[in-house]
Amino acid sequence: MAHGHFREGTSGQALRLYRDLADWYPLLTPVGDYAEGAAYYRRLFETHAQKPPRTLLDLGSGGGHNAAHLKGTLACTLVDISPDMLALSRRLNPECEHIEGDMRSIRLGRCFDGVLVHDAICYMASRTDLAAAIATAFEHTAPGGVAVFQPDFVSEAFEPGTEFGGSDRGGRGLRYVEWRSVPDAAIDSYVSDMVYVLKDEHGVVEMVHDRHVMGLFPRAVWLEMIARAGFEPLTLAFEHGSYSKTGCEVFLGRRALSNNGA
């Protein structure tokens, strides 16, 4: 599931995963699990950018797990809306620049060779919010650069279902169950109900429920919005050997070197 940006549940309250439970996040999705995906993103930037990429903006960077694998070759600037997740990332990536901000509206006044909007883009649960996030990516992509968008699903490939996982570390453990469903009244969205079972170093067990409302858009909408922002749009299959979801796609926006495409 997506982790990393818009942090409100259906009640308007901040999701606990990105607030008081942020320190448990590395047990939900360990940093090592991001190595293969990050290597794929690096290949996309190197293949599709019109000059060797040196700088990266990570919008909705969450705990900084992608940056942990990308910072060796890219100077990374990490933006997230959650101060608790940024604090987690700063401990993991002290050499990276961290900025608190909303991917729909932040403007840094500078451009990057690559912009990564990992699965935090899923928290854009309306077409207005999605268009705003893509516009932010365009504003920060240098001429000749590339933006990468990684939704969990396009609507053509979505299937309701469940997943589970978790890990142990430092005497603590976390297990989760995720239920994905589309409520009858939903438009361009689905619901991910997440239940976390947390066991602390003293053996005390707690259960927590978060309801994540996620965007769900057709492939054509993604391509149209990326083009409308000013990019040349492209869609590719997400190449990840251990990725459990089928039909997952990654969207690219390539920015021309100049207004006339030269």
C-alpha positions, -999 to +999 in steps of 0.1 A: +000+000+000+010+036-003+028+053+025+041+088+027+021+119+021-016+130+027-022+120+063-059+124+070-084+096+074-122+099+068-127+116+101-102+144+092-078+132+119-042+126+110-035+089+103-016+075+133+009+056+111+024+090+101+021+106+135+025+089+168+033+055+152+059+069+128+087+052+147+071+018+139+071+025+102+104+008+095+089-024+108+059-021+084+081-016+054+118-022+062+143+000+043+159-030+027+126-038+009+130-006-012+164-015-028+150-032-059+124-005-065+149+023-060+173+007-084+145+006-110+137+043-105+174+051-109+174+033-142+144+052-153+160+086-146+193+075-163+175+061-194+149+088-200+166+121-188+184+139-216+214+145-194+230+124-166+209+130-135+226+145-105+198+159-084+165+144-072+134+158-055+114+132-036+079+144-030+060+126-003+093+110+009+079+095+040+105+077+061+132+083+034+135+046+024+139+053-013+164+080-007+185+057+014+192+037-018+194+067-042+215+092-022+247+074-032+245+088-068+219+115-065+218+146-043+184+142-027+159+168-014+131+152+005+097+168+010+069+154+032+039+169+049+044+149+082+071+163+106+072+129+124+081+111+091+107+137+083+123+132+117+125+095+110+140+102+076+166+126+090+179+099+112+183+076+083+195+102+058+213+130+077+231+141+046+199+148+027+180+181+027+145+177+043+117+202+039+082+200+054+056+207+027+025+196+008+031+181-026+000+199-040+013+234-033+050+235-024+072+257-046+110+256-039+120+280-066+145+255-081+146+225-105+159+190-102+171+165-128+146+140-115+114+142-094+101+110-077+065+108-064+064+073-050+032+057-038+024+087-017+008+100-049-021+076-039-032+100-012-043+123-040-079+111-039-095+136-063-086+147-098-080+182-085-055+171-060-038+148-085-035+176-110-020+198-084+006+173-074+016+166-110+019+204-116+042+206-086+064+179-101+065+198-135+075+231-118+104+213-102+116+192-131+145+207-150+144+210-188+154+176-201+146+160-168+121+133-158+093+129-132+083+095-120+048+087-105+042+054-088+005+047-080-004+014-063-031+009-089-048+022-120-085+016-120-083-009-148-061-032-127-076-027-092-089-057-074-104-057-038-084-079-015-062-083+015-025-083+022-005-089+054+031-085+065+054-069+091+087-076+107+107-076+140+136-055+151+152-044+183+129-064+205+098-049+189+075-064+163+047-052+140+022-072+119-004-056+096-035-067+077-048-045+048-083-047+034-088-029+000-123-021-011-143+004-031-173+019-012-205+021-031-204+059-032-167+062-040-156+083-070-120+081-081-110+064-048-108+033-028-104+025+009-074+007+025-083-003+060-051-011+079-049-029+112-015-029+130-006-053+158+023-038+177+044-056+203+068-035+222+101-045+238+082-053+271+058-077+253+029-053+255+006-058+225-016-030+210-039-030+180-045+001+159-068+008+130-062+035+103-085+040+073-066+054+043-086+069+014-066+064-018-070+078-053-080+054-081-079+067-117-080+053-152-047+051-172-060+077-196-066+102-168-030+098-156-016+103-191-039+133-198-030+150-166+007+145-170+005+159-206-017+188-194+010+198-169+035+202-197+052+168-198+055+142-225+037+113-208+048+077-208+036+045-190+057+015-183+052-018-163+066-016-129+096-040-128+099-054-093+104-091-087+088-093-053+059-069-059+027-086-050+002-066-070-004-074-107-008-049-134+011-022-115+023+007-137+047+036-134+041+068-152+068+091-165+067+128-174+096+139-196+102+176-198+115+190-230+149+208-231+131+239-243+096+251-252+101+239-288+114+205-277+149+212-288 
